[in-house]
Amino acid sequence: MIKYDLHSHTTYSDGQLSVEQLLHRAVEKNIDVFAITDHDTLSAIKPARQVIANDNLPLKLIAGVEVSTKWESFEIHIVGLNVDDENDALLSLLQAQQAKREDRALEIGRRLAKNGFEGIYDQAKTFAENAQITRAHFARALIERGVAKNFPGVFKKYLGRGKTGYGPSSWCDMQTAIAAIHQAGGVAVLAHPGRYQMSNKWLR
């Protein structure tokens, strides 16, 4: 039986494992086919291929990405699988997305600082290291400051929609993301559909 894992993140976005650590963990879990799908970036793909070759890992890598989009009033994530990681159309879209992520991170940092969390942007940036800053990095910074014990608690109090530290997003629309994934030869898949707070009508 072939074992697949088609949704994973590295430290190039909001994952906590490096490319090398993540790939070796996949092998330890007896995964055969593994997709790296970082948020709005393909930066991990080339290093992953190098690690697999250098360490002779028994793993088939699928180049992937998770693109944040807007649909109606919802933020919907679309996973692109088996994409060409050198496709100009997709890379151009992801570059624009990364600029939007930085703008959002600055706004989240501003809002949290205004509410007593001075220096929170810089603290989140230390967690992100050289990657783009995400809400997960702010969550880790807030947990370190003792305001909540875990991610759900932080998002419920500070980072969820309508909360003190929530920064509005300006992602591309869903159609644009799907079109770019298709142009890159990939398959577009709705990410974690069970997480969206929608009625069955909206889900359909």
Disulfide bonds with the S-S distance in Angstrom:
none
